[in-house]
Amino acid sequence: MKIVGKNKKWLQIIILSIVVIIGGLTIYNNLFSDHQIPVVGDKAPNFKLLGLDGNVHQLSDYKGKVVIVNFWGTYCKYCKLEMPAIQKQYEQWKDSNVVVLGVNMGESQITAKAYVDQVKVTFPILLDENFEIRKTYGVIQYPTTFFVNPQGKIAKINVAGMDENYLQQAISSVLGK
């Protein structure tokens, strides 16, 4: 039995070492990667995601329009609070070359659809199941919203919940009204 005890301790040390190495590599990769997080004035990174509607949506499909890219999740209190305001502004602006794309963060299609159906969201909801787009955009807090101008550049970034008044002013400013 003493041999098992000695091997168990070595096994624990090896596992701990592996966890520390993987953690260190992850932190290093996030801090020192060549990937630049987009900021206001940058070209918005293109993406291609499957929507709840069954269609694949690309940011580049909406060139020439104002695009609001809202990163959200049903587990996020402020995301849920702002969703009705986003829907209302979408309805108000959809005939003015304004598109809203809700990017759900890592939840199942069933979870996202249940919430969207409950609050009667009609703008496209896209599924970022592997968090690839979240990483590309550098999103670490939810909700985060990017306002992209018709030229495809980021005009405004909001990291917090939004109300109707804020949304209306932000959309008007990006449209130049």
Backbone bond lengths (Angstrom), bond angles and torsions (degrees), N, CA, C in turn:
res aa  C-N    CA-C-N  psi(-1)  N-CA   C-N-CA  omega(-1)  CA-C   N-CA-C  phi
1 M - - - 1.450 - - 1.535 112.95 -
2 K 1.316 117.62 -27.15 1.458 120.08 179.79 1.526 111.18 -65.51
3 I 1.309 117.61 -31.19 1.462 120.86 178.82 1.519 110.01 -66.28
4 V 1.342 118.12 -41.10 1.461 122.00 178.06 1.523 109.73 -63.21
5 G 1.315 117.52 -41.63 1.465 121.30 -179.62 1.514 111.88 -62.98
6 K 1.348 116.96 -42.50 1.466 120.96 178.10 1.522 110.60 -65.84
7 N 1.319 117.82 -42.62 1.461 121.37 178.87 1.514 111.40 -65.95
8 K 1.314 116.80 -35.93 1.469 120.83 179.45 1.527 110.33 -62.60
9 K 1.328 116.39 -41.82 1.463 119.90 179.79 1.525 110.76 -64.63
10 W 1.341 117.20 -43.56 1.463 120.85 177.40 1.509 111.50 -62.84
11 L 1.325 116.50 -40.13 1.461 121.06 178.41 1.530 110.55 -61.45
12 Q 1.332 116.32 -42.04 1.464 120.53 178.06 1.535 110.83 -63.52
13 I 1.304 116.60 -40.96 1.469 120.63 179.39 1.525 110.57 -64.88
14 I 1.314 116.57 -42.45 1.473 120.58 179.09 1.521 110.62 -63.47
15 I 1.330 117.41 -45.43 1.470 120.92 -180.00 1.522 110.38 -62.69
16 L 1.327 116.81 -44.75 1.472 120.31 178.75 1.529 110.31 -61.04
17 S 1.317 117.49 -41.56 1.468 121.24 179.10 1.525 111.30 -62.01
18 I 1.314 116.17 -43.25 1.467 120.34 178.83 1.527 110.67 -62.37
19 V 1.327 117.21 -44.21 1.469 121.21 179.42 1.528 110.28 -61.51
20 V 1.330 117.63 -43.15 1.474 121.37 179.90 1.529 110.24 -64.55
21 I 1.325 117.67 -42.46 1.468 120.95 179.78 1.524 110.66 -64.22
22 I 1.327 117.54 -46.46 1.474 120.84 179.56 1.524 110.38 -62.46
23 G 1.324 117.07 -42.76 1.468 120.43 177.97 1.519 111.69 -61.66
24 G 1.337 116.19 -43.48 1.460 120.28 179.04 1.523 112.14 -63.24
25 L 1.335 116.27 -42.89 1.464 119.98 178.10 1.523 111.59 -63.81
26 T 1.317 116.91 -39.46 1.469 120.72 178.60 1.523 110.76 -63.17
27 I 1.312 116.70 -47.13 1.471 120.48 179.04 1.525 110.42 -62.58
28 Y 1.330 117.05 -45.35 1.456 120.78 178.32 1.525 111.29 -58.45
29 N 1.323 116.50 -46.48 1.465 121.38 -179.25 1.526 111.18 -61.02
30 N 1.328 116.97 -41.63 1.464 119.87 -179.67 1.524 112.38 -70.58
31 L 1.315 117.70 -34.01 1.463 120.19 -177.70 1.528 113.60 -84.65
32 F 1.320 117.05 -32.92 1.453 119.73 -170.49 1.520 114.28 -120.36
33 S 1.297 117.62 17.71 1.469 118.79 178.62 1.525 109.33 -74.19
34 D 1.322 115.66 160.20 1.456 121.00 179.48 1.525 112.24 -74.94
35 H 1.314 116.40 -10.53 1.462 121.19 -176.65 1.534 110.04 -67.90
36 Q 1.322 115.64 125.16 1.455 121.56 177.26 1.517 109.71 -95.93
37 I 1.309 116.42 131.11 1.457 121.02 175.97 1.519 107.11 -77.26
38 P 1.333 117.45 129.21 1.467 119.45 -177.47 1.528 112.09 -67.56
39 V 1.320 114.83 145.14 1.460 122.42 178.19 1.526 108.27 -127.96
40 V 1.317 115.84 171.85 1.461 121.39 178.63 1.526 108.74 -54.89
41 G 1.332 114.95 131.23 1.459 121.72 -179.01 1.518 113.24 100.61
42 D 1.340 116.73 -21.19 1.469 120.43 177.92 1.522 110.69 -77.20
43 K 1.318 115.19 156.66 1.463 120.34 171.09 1.526 106.66 -68.43
44 A 1.321 116.62 131.85 1.465 120.98 179.49 1.527 109.14 -68.38
45 P 1.327 117.79 128.06 1.465 119.51 179.18 1.530 111.24 -60.59
46 N 1.317 115.16 133.64 1.462 119.35 177.98 1.523 109.03 -71.21
47 F 1.301 116.12 153.00 1.456 121.09 174.98 1.508 108.80 -147.88
48 K 1.304 114.53 163.23 1.456 122.37 178.44 1.529 106.63 -135.99
49 L 1.340 116.63 115.27 1.460 120.83 -178.17 1.526 110.60 -136.28
50 L 1.307 115.05 148.77 1.456 121.87 174.84 1.516 109.18 -76.34
51 G 1.323 116.22 135.69 1.452 121.06 177.91 1.512 111.50 -99.47
52 L 1.315 115.88 163.14 1.463 120.88 175.38 1.524 110.79 -60.65
53 D 1.337 116.73 -21.98 1.463 121.07 179.67 1.533 112.02 -78.50
54 G 1.345 117.43 -1.22 1.461 121.18 179.13 1.520 113.62 88.66
55 N 1.320 117.86 -5.66 1.464 122.28 179.75 1.522 110.63 -95.86
56 V 1.320 115.32 153.42 1.462 120.94 173.42 1.523 106.91 -91.73
57 H 1.316 116.02 128.65 1.466 121.68 -178.89 1.526 108.72 -112.50
58 Q 1.334 115.44 135.45 1.462 122.11 174.17 1.519 107.63 -119.81
59 L 1.307 116.15 141.46 1.461 119.42 176.83 1.522 110.00 -57.76
60 S 1.320 117.27 -39.37 1.465 121.06 -177.80 1.532 112.92 -63.39
61 D 1.325 117.84 -19.91 1.469 121.11 176.40 1.530 112.00 -64.06
62 Y 1.323 116.61 -19.35 1.463 121.05 -173.43 1.531 112.43 -108.69
63 K 1.318 116.58 19.16 1.465 120.12 178.99 1.531 109.19 -57.73
64 G 1.302 116.28 139.56 1.462 121.54 -177.74 1.519 112.64 92.92
65 K 1.322 116.45 -2.84 1.467 121.48 178.90 1.521 109.51 -121.04
66 V 1.310 115.40 159.20 1.459 120.01 169.71 1.526 105.84 -79.83
67 V 1.324 115.99 127.94 1.467 120.54 -179.66 1.524 108.68 -119.71
68 I 1.309 114.16 128.21 1.464 121.10 175.67 1.519 106.07 -104.60
69 V 1.330 116.12 115.84 1.461 121.55 179.93 1.528 106.93 -107.16
70 N 1.330 115.04 109.32 1.460 121.86 -174.74 1.528 109.92 -109.26
71 F 1.343 116.20 115.36 1.463 121.82 177.02 1.527 108.24 -89.13
72 W 1.339 116.16 124.88 1.458 120.02 -173.24 1.530 110.89 -150.69
73 G 1.328 114.96 169.70 1.455 122.24 173.66 1.511 109.74 -153.77
74 T 1.314 117.22 153.82 1.469 120.41 -179.13 1.525 111.18 -69.66
75 Y 1.318 118.00 -18.87 1.464 123.15 179.53 1.531 111.51 -81.02
76 C 1.318 117.00 -5.33 1.467 123.01 -175.70 1.530 109.63 -100.20
77 K 1.311 115.77 113.70 1.467 121.73 -178.05 1.528 111.90 -56.57
78 Y 1.321 117.43 -47.19 1.464 120.78 -176.19 1.527 111.89 -71.67
79 C 1.329 115.90 -29.97 1.471 119.66 175.51 1.528 109.39 -62.46
80 K 1.320 115.14 -45.17 1.464 119.87 -178.47 1.529 110.94 -67.37
81 L 1.330 116.58 -34.89 1.461 119.82 179.83 1.528 112.18 -68.83
82 E 1.329 117.53 -34.95 1.461 119.77 -176.71 1.521 113.44 -85.59
83 M 1.320 118.72 -17.12 1.467 121.56 -173.79 1.537 113.07 -57.39
84 P 1.338 120.20 -44.21 1.476 118.73 177.34 1.530 112.61 -62.04
85 A 1.332 117.77 -35.00 1.469 120.87 178.00 1.526 110.44 -67.36
86 I 1.319 116.79 -40.56 1.466 120.30 177.88 1.520 109.78 -63.42
87 Q 1.332 116.79 -43.71 1.462 120.77 179.52 1.528 110.59 -60.65
88 K 1.316 116.65 -44.40 1.462 120.30 -178.49 1.536 110.99 -63.99
89 Q 1.322 117.67 -42.26 1.458 120.65 178.77 1.526 110.95 -69.37
90 Y 1.333 117.09 -35.09 1.462 120.59 176.10 1.530 109.73 -60.01
91 E 1.319 116.36 -45.77 1.468 119.95 179.28 1.524 110.92 -62.05
92 Q 1.320 116.46 -38.26 1.465 120.64 -178.99 1.536 111.57 -68.46
93 W 1.336 118.67 -37.79 1.452 122.50 -170.58 1.519 115.40 -104.76
94 K 1.324 119.32 -6.88 1.470 120.58 -171.16 1.525 113.78 -60.16
95 D 1.326 118.52 -24.63 1.468 121.14 177.83 1.531 112.19 -89.60
96 S 1.339 116.37 6.03 1.472 121.86 -178.97 1.524 111.50 -114.70
97 N 1.324 117.29 33.71 1.463 121.93 -179.51 1.523 113.51 59.90
98 V 1.329 116.04 38.46 1.460 121.72 175.57 1.526 107.94 -116.97
99 V 1.313 115.38 129.43 1.459 122.29 -180.00 1.522 108.71 -120.76
100 V 1.314 116.22 139.44 1.461 121.19 173.40 1.520 107.49 -114.27
101 L 1.317 115.53 131.53 1.455 121.90 174.50 1.525 107.46 -122.53
102 G 1.309 116.80 113.96 1.456 121.38 176.20 1.517 108.49 -89.33
103 V 1.327 117.56 121.60 1.459 121.32 -179.75 1.526 107.91 -105.23
104 N 1.322 115.37 106.54 1.463 120.71 -179.83 1.526 109.07 -78.19
105 M 1.310 114.69 135.68 1.452 121.34 -172.40 1.518 113.69 -95.93
106 G 1.325 115.58 93.46 1.454 121.85 167.65 1.510 117.80 73.19
107 E 1.311 118.29 10.60 1.465 119.23 179.99 1.528 109.94 -94.68
108 S 1.300 115.08 162.22 1.463 119.36 179.66 1.525 109.90 -69.10
109 Q 1.299 114.34 157.88 1.463 120.54 177.64 1.532 110.01 -59.49
110 I 1.317 117.60 -38.63 1.466 122.24 -179.10 1.524 110.80 -63.56
111 T 1.330 117.11 -44.96 1.474 121.40 -179.72 1.523 110.91 -64.04
112 A 1.341 116.09 -48.16 1.465 119.90 -179.00 1.527 110.61 -63.01
113 K 1.336 117.13 -45.01 1.466 120.98 -178.12 1.519 111.67 -63.95
114 A 1.328 117.38 -40.44 1.470 120.63 179.71 1.524 110.29 -59.60
115 Y 1.334 117.31 -44.16 1.454 119.96 -179.94 1.531 111.16 -68.72
116 V 1.308 117.36 -45.34 1.464 122.23 -178.83 1.533 110.42 -60.70
117 D 1.314 116.82 -41.37 1.468 120.69 177.68 1.527 110.95 -65.69
118 Q 1.319 116.12 -38.96 1.468 121.19 -179.16 1.530 111.75 -62.00
119 V 1.340 116.88 -43.19 1.468 119.76 -177.53 1.524 112.86 -96.52
120 K 1.337 116.17 3.67 1.472 123.07 174.03 1.533 112.81 61.16
121 V 1.326 115.60 49.08 1.467 121.89 176.01 1.529 107.95 -78.99
122 T 1.337 116.00 133.12 1.469 119.79 -179.04 1.531 112.95 -114.71
123 F 1.337 118.58 -8.70 1.460 119.41 176.76 1.532 108.86 -81.49
124 P 1.341 117.11 159.78 1.465 120.02 -175.95 1.532 112.98 -62.24
125 I 1.320 114.72 132.45 1.462 122.00 174.47 1.526 106.91 -110.54
126 L 1.333 115.39 121.75 1.453 122.10 -177.46 1.525 109.66 -106.54
127 L 1.316 115.72 151.17 1.464 120.99 -174.93 1.530 110.88 -109.26
128 D 1.323 115.70 113.19 1.467 121.92 176.41 1.526 107.47 -101.85
129 E 1.327 114.76 71.06 1.462 120.91 -171.59 1.524 113.39 -63.81
130 N 1.308 118.51 -32.73 1.467 121.66 -178.01 1.521 112.95 -102.71
131 F 1.320 117.04 9.58 1.470 123.13 178.21 1.524 113.21 62.52
132 E 1.321 118.25 19.25 1.463 120.68 -178.61 1.530 111.71 -64.79
133 I 1.323 117.28 -44.46 1.472 119.95 -178.37 1.527 109.86 -71.34
134 R 1.316 116.53 -37.38 1.469 120.59 175.79 1.522 109.29 -56.25
135 K 1.322 116.92 -45.72 1.466 121.18 179.67 1.526 110.73 -64.76
136 T 1.331 116.87 -44.10 1.464 121.15 -179.61 1.522 111.00 -58.25
137 Y 1.328 116.08 -39.81 1.462 121.03 -178.85 1.532 112.97 -88.04
138 G 1.327 117.46 -4.84 1.459 120.83 178.19 1.512 113.74 70.37
139 V 1.325 117.46 28.39 1.461 121.26 -178.07 1.527 109.19 -78.29
140 I 1.343 116.23 123.17 1.459 120.71 177.01 1.527 112.14 -124.17
141 Q 1.321 116.86 -12.26 1.464 121.07 177.16 1.522 108.47 -125.65
142 Y 1.312 115.01 148.90 1.463 120.66 178.83 1.511 109.23 -120.48
143 P 1.301 117.67 144.08 1.452 126.89 -8.73 1.532 111.24 -77.46
144 T 1.321 114.63 151.85 1.465 121.82 171.18 1.517 106.69 -129.91
145 T 1.326 115.46 133.90 1.462 120.61 -176.61 1.520 109.97 -128.64
146 F 1.336 114.81 132.65 1.459 122.72 176.42 1.522 108.15 -108.92
147 F 1.325 116.29 130.23 1.457 122.48 175.53 1.526 106.48 -104.03
148 V 1.320 116.32 115.41 1.460 122.33 -175.70 1.526 108.56 -106.47
149 N 1.323 117.18 128.63 1.465 120.31 -178.21 1.535 110.93 -78.69
150 P 1.328 117.46 171.40 1.472 120.37 -177.70 1.535 114.40 -60.46
151 Q 1.321 117.56 -19.47 1.469 121.25 178.33 1.531 111.86 -86.47
152 G 1.345 116.63 -0.94 1.460 120.81 178.33 1.512 114.78 87.59
153 K 1.340 116.64 11.94 1.467 120.22 179.70 1.531 109.92 -101.64
154 I 1.322 114.73 149.18 1.463 120.25 179.03 1.519 108.36 -73.63
155 A 1.328 115.51 118.89 1.461 121.11 -178.21 1.526 111.79 -95.80
156 K 1.326 116.18 -27.52 1.463 119.99 -174.98 1.523 107.69 -160.35
157 I 1.336 115.71 145.58 1.463 121.78 174.44 1.515 107.31 -129.52
158 N 1.318 116.10 131.28 1.460 120.89 177.76 1.528 109.09 -121.87
159 V 1.340 115.49 121.52 1.456 120.94 177.08 1.522 107.17 -111.59
160 A 1.317 115.27 84.71 1.467 122.42 179.96 1.523 106.95 165.47
161 G 1.303 115.36 170.48 1.453 119.57 175.08 1.519 110.37 -69.32
162 M 1.316 115.87 153.79 1.469 120.85 -178.93 1.521 108.75 -125.15
163 D 1.333 115.08 148.08 1.459 119.16 172.44 1.534 108.12 -107.67
164 E 1.327 116.16 176.56 1.470 120.22 -176.71 1.520 112.24 -59.99
165 N 1.313 117.38 -41.05 1.459 121.25 -178.03 1.535 110.24 -62.09
166 Y 1.318 117.03 -47.19 1.469 120.46 178.78 1.522 110.11 -59.81
167 L 1.323 116.65 -47.74 1.466 120.93 -179.53 1.521 111.82 -58.91
168 Q 1.326 116.32 -45.13 1.459 120.13 -178.77 1.524 110.71 -61.33
169 Q 1.321 116.39 -44.71 1.475 120.00 179.37 1.528 111.32 -65.76
170 A 1.334 116.92 -42.02 1.462 120.01 -179.33 1.528 111.09 -64.61
171 I 1.310 117.32 -44.60 1.466 120.91 180.00 1.529 109.67 -64.58
172 S 1.317 117.08 -44.28 1.480 120.56 178.70 1.519 110.90 -58.78
173 S 1.336 116.93 -42.80 1.467 118.74 -177.77 1.530 111.37 -68.49
174 V 1.329 118.16 -37.38 1.461 120.39 179.12 1.536 110.41 -69.41
175 L 1.325 115.80 -34.10 1.466 120.29 176.87 1.523 112.00 -75.87
176 G 1.341 116.61 -13.06 1.463 120.86 -179.07 1.515 112.37 78.68
177 K 1.310 116.84 29.02 1.481 120.82 -179.59 1.502 110.82 -104.73
